Amino acid sequence: MKLESNLTCPICGHTENITMPEDHCVYFYKCVACGELLKPLPGDCCVFCSYGDTPCPSIQAEKDCC
């Protein structure tokens, strides 16, 4: 299972490498570059599934999402 994801802000394009938690989803994330509060897109369980290059651990393990 891959726990690193490059999260890209849809507003300013800033990309940050983040270690995803294995025990919970991240619903909100504040971009360190522009301050935008990222929220999951409709149908996604977390910001990593919406804006990351790697889906969250729950999705990778084919389990119910968060």
Secondary structure as GFF3:
##gff-version 3
##sequence-region A 1 66
A	DSSP	beta_strand	4	8	.	.	.	ID=ss1
A	DSSP	beta_strand	15	19	.	.	.	ID=ss2
A	DSSP	beta_strand	29	30	.	.	.	ID=ss3
A	DSSP	beta_strand	37	38	.	.	.	ID=ss4
A	DSSP	alpha_helix	47	51	.	.	.	ID=ss5
A	DSSP	alpha_helix	57	60	.	.	.	ID=ss6
###
